[in-house]
């Protein structure tokens, strides 16, 4: 960690909690990562896509336990 980033970190940690929460919120927004509602919307879209694939016969569902058993066996090798 550079001297500047260490100073900024120490200064931020010395702020009252309400200001630290605001700072965290601003920093997270600056990363442009999806928010929970955006993530939920993406998962819903993915679920609908998968349902459509099963309904149309594009893919055949497999029993989850069978799939996990195969994975466990591969990992043991």
C-alpha positions in Angstrom: 0.0 0.0 0.0 1.4 3.4 -0.9 1.8 6.1 1.6 -1.0 8.1 0.0 -3.5 5.2 0.0 -2.5 4.4 3.6 -3.2 8.0 4.7 -6.5 8.0 2.8 -7.5 4.7 4.5 -6.5 5.9 7.9 -8.4 9.2 7.4 -11.5 7.3 6.2 -11.4 5.0 9.2 -11.3 7.9 11.6 -14.5 9.3 10.2 -17.8 8.8 12.1 -19.7 5.8 11.0 -22.4 7.7 9.1 -19.7 9.3 6.9 -17.9 6.0 6.4 -21.2 4.5 5.2 -21.7 7.3 2.7 -18.1 6.9 1.6 -18.5 3.2 1.1 -21.7 3.8 -0.9 -19.9 6.3 -3.1 -17.0 4.0 -3.7 -19.2 1.1 -4.6 -21.2 3.2 -7.0 -17.9 4.3 -8.6 -17.0 0.7 -9.4 -20.1 0.4 -11.7 -20.9 -3.0 -10.4 -24.5 -4.3 -10.7 -26.7 -3.6 -7.8 -28.9 -6.3 -6.1 -32.0 -5.3 -8.1 -29.9 -5.5 -11.3 -28.5 -8.8 -10.4 -31.9 -10.2 -9.5 -33.2 -9.0 -12.9 -30.3 -10.7 -14.7 -30.9 -14.0 -12.8 -34.6 -13.8 -13.6 -33.7 -13.4 -17.3 -31.3 -16.3 -17.1 -33.9 -18.5 -15.4 -36.5 -17.7 -18.1 -33.9 -18.5 -20.8 -33.2 -21.9 -19.2 -36.9 -22.7 -18.8 -37.5 -21.9 -22.5 -34.6 -24.2 -23.5 -36.1 -27.1 -21.4 -39.6 -26.4 -22.7 -38.5 -26.3 -26.3 -36.4 -29.5 -26.0 -33.1 -27.7 -26.8 -31.7 -29.2 -23.6 -32.6 -32.2 -21.5 -32.6 -31.7 -17.7 -30.5 -34.0 -15.6 -31.0 -35.1 -12.1 -28.9 -32.9 -9.8 -27.7 -35.7 -7.5 -26.4 -37.6 -10.5 -24.5 -34.5 -11.7 -23.0 -33.8 -8.3 -22.0 -37.5 -7.9 -20.1 -37.3 -11.2 -18.4 -34.1 -10.0 -17.4 -35.6 -6.7 -15.9 -38.7 -8.4 -13.9 -36.4 -10.7 -12.6 -34.4 -7.8 -11.4 -37.5 -5.9 -9.1 -38.6 -8.8 
